[in-house]
Amino acid sequence: MPNPTPGKLGLLVRRNKGRTEHPYYATELAHVLKVEVRPSDILDLEETDCLFAAHRDQSVKSSKEIDFAFKKMWKYEPTTVWLGLCRCLEEKLRGETAVLFAGPYEYCGAVKVAAARALNAAIPLLEFDRNTVRLQSASSESGLFLDLFEQESEWLIELVVWGQWKQMAESCD
C-alpha cells in the first residue's frame, strides 16, 4: 500500500486528534445549541477546510472593501443592545441551514445547523469558541462572524455580515 500524501497524512492526524482530544464535541455543541447534533450534521475535515477557506476569504474581503459587508461594533455590556440585532437577524434567517465553525472544528469538523439556532445561542457559542462565532450559508454566498475582544480594558463585540445576509442585517439596524 502506498504511503499517504502529506495532505492525507495531515488530515488523518487532525481527525485522530479530534477523536482523542475532543471525543464529546457533538455532545458539548448540542448542549450549547440546545438541539441534537447527529453524526450526519458534522462535516468531514476536507469539506470543512473547503468551506472555511470560503468563509476566510469573505472575512478578509469584508475588512478590505467598505461596501462588501455590514459591520457594527458595540460595548459587550449590556448584551441586550447587540443581541437585539442578532435576534432580528435570527428571525429573518429562520428555516435556513448554515454551517457553523465552532470550537475545535479544525479537528472535529464544521456543523450543519439552523442559522437561527446558532444566532439564538450567540452568548454560549462565544464561550464555547473562545470569543468568536463563525457562520455561513450552505452555499458559502453569505456569512457572518461575531467577535468578542478587549480593547483598552473594555470588552467590545463586533458583528460582520456579508452576502444576502448583509441586507437582512441592515434592515435590522
N, C-alpha and C positions, 0 to 999 in steps of 0.2 A: 504494500500500500504506500503511495507517495506521501511525503511529508506535507502537512498543511501549509499553505502560504502564510506569510506573516500576518496578513489581514484576517485570514480564517483562524489562525492561532490566537490573535488578539481578541477576536470575538469569543472564542472558547474560554479564554482566560477571564474575560469580563463576565460571561454567562456563569462560569463557575463561582466567581466572586459574588455574584448576585444570589446564587443558590446557597452558598455557605455563610456569607456575612449578612444577608438580608432575607432569611427564609420566610419572614412574616410580612413581607412587603404588601401583598394583596390584602391581608387581614388588617394591617395598620392603615392602609389607604381607605379601605372600606369603612373603618371606624371614623376617619376624618370626613369622608364624603357622606356617611350615613346611608350607604347603598352597597349591595354586594358587588364585589369586584371578582368576576369569574375569570378563569384562565383564558377564555376566549377574548376577554376585554384587554388583556395585556399583549402588546405588540412585541414581535421578536426584535432583537437588537439591530438587525440590518435595516428593517423598516423604521425603527426608532431613529437610527442615525440619519437616514434619508429625510425623514420628516423634520427632525431637529435642525438639519442643515438649512432647510427652507425657512424654518422659524428664525434661526440665527440671521440669515440673510435679510429677512424682512425687518428684524430688530435693528440691524445695522443701517438699513435704508431709512428707517424711521428716525434715526438720530442724525442722518445727513441731509434729508430732504424735508423741509419745513412742512409742506402741504401733504406729505405722504401719510401722516398719522395724526390722530387726535392725542394730545398729551395734556395731562393735568397733574398738578402736584399739590398736596395738602400736608398739613401737620397730621401726624398719625392720630393723635388725640384731639378732639373727640372723633371716634371712629364713625359716628353717625353721619358725618359730613361726606366722607369718601365712600362709605358703604351705601349711601343713598344712590349714588351713580351706579355702583355695582348692582344694586337691586333693580334699578331701571333697566340696565343692560341685560340682566338675568331674565326679566320679563320678555324682552324683545328677542332673546335667543332661545326661549322655551321651545323644546322639541328638536333643537339642533344638536347633532352629535359632534363632539370635538375630541381633540387629542390633548391630553394633559401630560406635561413633563414635570413630574414631581418627585421629590426625594432622590433616591438613588436610581433614577430612571436609566442612567447610562449603563447600569449593571443589570437592571431588572426589566426594563422596557417601559415605554410610554403606555398610557392607558386610555382606551376609548371610554368616554364619559359624556353624559348630557352636559352641554355648556352651562346651562342654568344651574345644575347641581354643583359644578365647580365654583361658579361665582357665589353661590349661596354659602359655600364653605371657605370663603376667602381668608378669614382670620385663622382658622385651624390649618389651612393649606400653607399660609405664610409660616406658621410654626413648624409644620412638617417639613417644609422645603428650605428652611433656614433663610426666610425673608423674601422669597420670590415665588410668584405664581406665573407659570407659562402655559398658555392655552392657544390652540389654533384650530381652525375649521378642518374638517376631514379632507377638504380639497387643498389645504395649505394656502388658500387665497386670502383668508382673514386670520387675524390673531391678535393676541394681547399679551402684555406682561404687566404685572403688578409688583413693584419693587419697594421694599421697606428698607430704609437706610438711615444712618445717623450722620448729621452734618452740623458742625459747631455745637455739639452737645444737645441737639434736638432731633427727635425721630420724625422723619418725613416719609410719605408714601407717594409714589408716582405711578400713574396708570398711563400706558401707551397702547393705543388700539389702531389697527390698520385694516385695509381691505373693506369689504362691505360692512364689517362691524364698526368701522370708523364713523360712518353716517349714523348708525344707531347710537353710538356713544355721544356724538354731537347733539343729537336730539334729546338726550337725557340731561345734558349740561344746563 
